[in-house]
Amino acid sequence: MTRLTPKDKAKELIDKCKEYCFHNFDNDAEEQRMNNAKQCALILADEFIEWCKPDSDEDCGFSLAPSYNYWNSVKLELENTNI
């Protein structure tokens, strides 16, 4: 399985989170729903970054640096996404 680019992963997270955001039928509702989804996706990215953060006190035998870098790139894409 090929890993998504950070930009594509950011979009995928927003799309997945969107399904769980409150929706009503106001004119601005869809934009608010997308903003809520973006905030949820940023929370998820932060959780992954924290989990992957390199810890010099603990050596688990493999490097999480590639995942840490990947999720930081995803977070950057999320922050730069215009809803």
TAMO-V629269 format. One record per run of one state. SS is the DSSP state (A for helix, B for strand, O for the rest). FROM is the first residue (numbers start at 1). LEN is the number of residues. If there is no record, write none. Layout:
BEGIN
ss = {SS;SS}
from = {FROM;FROM}
len = {LEN;LEN}
END
This chain:
BEGIN
ss = {O;A;O;A;O;A;O}
from = {1;6;19;29;53;65;81}
len = {5;13;10;24;12;16;3}
END
